[in-house]
């Protein structure tokens, strides 16, 4: 087994772990095994693009180089010789965001892993030693990742500002990683105290989803912040600064390197040291409780006891027969509980929420609201259709695809009712709530005169949902494995759908130029919806003998 350098470094400070009550010899052996196994783990960043023949170590090497290249952008924040609190607070905001998201995506499963307990608790290993090994393992990973990301700026700071800045920067990185690790663990513990394991898994899943939204919004905000011509760089402390960890870690640079002395800076700098140490002490004491709470992850939780009253009520309202209603409820339930589906589709919900406003963001930022109120900017709401494009594409896949044998066991004649129930569930659960929220915001921004336009958008996108279904290859819902999605080619269909979507928005715009045209278009769309929803799901004569033959895994 490999003898890692980091273990030799830990040997020099083993007295710390012994003081904390851990069996260092056992902890070291566990760490050695964990670090060896790391070389066989696929990073989340590349998990969607890998195939079975890809070398995992090559992926880890790519990840290191990617973070190293990304770290070059931090040189901009280290280069100035003044305004240290501003520059370093921005730097630590970026670093903390990247490290936190990586911890959640890559190492939440390690932190919440129960397999260690099943294997090691049958041996003479106490809980404190195991939990300490788990935490040190994650901290080693975070430090390696952080030093790769901050390495260029760390070395640059040595030549630009001198040894004092260099060592202060290094110490703050260690404190920041410890803060992120312990804070995340304590948040998980808090969630586990009040919620079951299923809820915790959902929360982790939603955090991963929100990251893509934050990146989009952050890119828009940052690009505009740096376009401000007269930026006041004098630091004026406010009460909310004490709630921002990046400002804590930026304050020591202003205090020690900038020569600025004030009570607020001293408090902020002290928080960067005191808070991580206090949290670490609390974490050590709560380790046994954390380990006991992890048992909840083995429970099914409330998700398995869902009454399904809402989908049952909706299925009775919008479905024409029992078969259609049954697959309406089935699709609704699968979309709620299939985590892979949510991870791949729900980020589009965030994008669909944001994109309609990105294009009017410049005017809002400049305060020019008057020009927005009389414009046709509400047509950007058609970007909500991106959600249906993704959802219709991904609804065929499932991690439990082997259960698709049930389609053959049910005495069904054809797939028309299956697909219609499926699509209605997607429209009711995903599209209509999103449109309702978007429409409410646009009415508040532009006025009540666009209510008829919002009704047109609803009907147009319901029609567009059927078009998406018709242009993508047909498959039974949740009947293929996700690996098959990487082999499918949907590019041609997606371009066709985007062209059609642009056409629907263009026709809408044309009817707004005609007196009472929007109401004429509303009647046309209502009639088109009735006709298309009927014709698109007529029984296929070739399937009169039953369902088509299922392919294993797509």
PyMOL commands that set and color helices and strands:
alter all, ss='L'
color gray80, all
select helices_A, chain A and resi 5-12+14-19+24-38+44-47+56-79+84-111+115-120+127-161+163-194+197-225+239-243+245-256+263-298+302-305+309-318+322-337+339-358+361-366+369-373+377-394+401-409+416-446+448-471+482-486+491-512+517-535+541-543
alter helices_A, ss='H'
color red, helices_A
deselect
rebuild
show_as cartoon
